Amino acid sequence: MPKMTRFYEVGGPEVLRYEEVEVGDPGPGQVRLKHGAVALNFADTYFRSGLYPAPLPSGIGSEACGTVTAVGAGVTQFQVGDRVTYTGAHNTLGAYSTERLIDAAPLIRLPDAIGFETAAAITMRGLTAAYLMRSIWEFKKGDTILLHAAAGGVGLLVSQWAKLEGLNVIGTVSSEAKAQVATAHGCDHVINYSHEDVAARVREITGGVGVNAVFDSVGKDTFEASLNSLKRRGLMVCLGTASGPVPAFNPQLLAMKGSLFLTRPASADYIADPAEKAALASELFGHVAQGRIKVDISKRYELADAVQAHRDLEARKIIGSAIFTL
């Protein structure tokens, strides 16, 4: 019997329930998918807590991979037996499941060289790294970036991709163990923000100049230090709010700190165009298949253990990527 995790009210990890479900035949434009592995992302906690609204009761999780077992009317790009992966947001909720129905539109064909566990660990994170490196700014060889949560799932991929592009990478972490992981994955310098002043260390490392761009997935706790780490006309990229939302501020602050640019990108807007998504995915899978980007899965959970997985995620106990195995 197929099973899935869902929630009937918003709240802490304890609201998640693992239940048996019926999965019918796919409707027009849909496929039935048997999952091979499921991703665990911090954004999943935003839906569960209510930060990202979803109609209740709701499935949870927006990223997984598997094998097509049935196709609905009008689906011509996929057939039974195809290996696919997907990532999204509201349009793909329900990934914490053994089987499901899903629209065919978000699906990405998975090369044979990429296993299901690897795909679950890199589809969202890897496409994020891809658009950060390819679409959001015209980086030049020798530019320097500041990467918060450098030992996280996205951070480890971004740092490796940045080194392929010839960039200098300064990473921030919260522990010595994470510092070692970040260094092993390409960070030229690592700052432990639990006892070091991030902006001061960045200025020291860059000879007082600052960095070309900051990738900040932490939010409230790091926002000010991030702005203070940028060089004149640098780019501030707000990727997430792990420590809470960034407080309201007057845009004049950006002028005062050097005519800075600021963006809050959503992956959906960088993979909405099928051709752009295909190009980013192709480059990502190519780097991974050829060993230019290494994928480390530090933690594997059973799908029934989603409550504990969310507790570990919010306690920042996970280094790199974590997935649910099936």
Summary of the structure (lengths in Angstrom):
residues: 326
radius of gyration: 19.8
end to end distance: 13.5
largest distance: 61.6
contacts: 1100
relative contact order: 0.15
helix: 32%
strand: 27%
